């Protein structure tokens, strides 16, 4: 089992910055990928950014050049959000994918609200 705890959400004006953090605990040594997903009201949860255990990253087109995902160690992933826009407003969920043998496990944090005012 892996437990994820997010922090760092809040209210910010357009053009501002926020940093989200996600701390993983439990069976972290088998985590192969961590990422952030955003869910705006009335919309599906969508990938914002992810980083693999090898350091490879992937971003949604809407955040490229503005957001940066990083992994401090096998336990913590951060999302630096710059030049925020009102359309970035969403609940952001941390995700971790654990691979143990032939089994894949998907874990989610409780979510943190990011609100960008215009």
Long-range contacts (C-beta under 8 A, 24 or more apart in sequence): 1-26, 1-27, 1-107, 2-26, 2-27, 2-28, 2-31, 2-96, 2-98, 2-105, 2-107, 3-107, 4-94, 4-95, 4-96, 4-107, 4-108, 4-109, 4-110, 5-109, 5-110, 6-92, 6-93, 6-94, 6-109, 6-110, 6-111, 6-112, 7-112, 8-112, 9-92, 9-112, 9-113, 9-114, 10-113, 10-114, 10-115, 11-115, 11-116, 11-117, 12-84, 12-114, 12-115, 12-116, 12-117, 13-116, 13-117, 14-84, 14-85, 14-86, 14-116, 14-117, 14-118, 15-83, 15-84, 16-84, 16-116, 17-80, 17-81, 17-82, 17-83, 17-84, 18-81, 18-84, 18-114, 19-78, 19-79, 19-80, 19-81, 20-78, 20-79, 20-81, 20-92, 20-94, 20-112, 20-114, 21-76, 21-77, 21-78, 22-76, 22-77, 22-78, 22-79, 22-94, 22-109, 23-75, 23-76, 24-74, 24-75, 24-76, 24-77, 24-96, 25-75, 27-98, 27-100, 28-74, 28-75, 29-74, 30-98, 30-99, 30-100, 31-74, 31-96, 31-97, 31-98, 32-97, 32-98, 32-99, 33-96, 33-97, 34-71, 34-77, 34-94, 34-95, 34-96, 34-97, 35-69, 35-77, 35-94, 35-95, 36-69, 36-77, 36-79, 36-92, 36-93, 36-94, 36-95, 37-92, 37-93, 37-95, 38-88, 38-90, 38-91, 38-92, 38-93, 38-114, 39-90, 39-91, 39-92, 39-93, 39-111, 40-87, 40-89, 40-90, 43-90, 45-93, 48-79, 48-92, 49-79, 50-95, 51-77, 62-87, 63-88, 81-114, 84-114, 84-116, 85-116, 86-116, 86-117, 86-118, 87-116, 88-114, 88-116, 89-114, 89-115, 89-116, 90-114
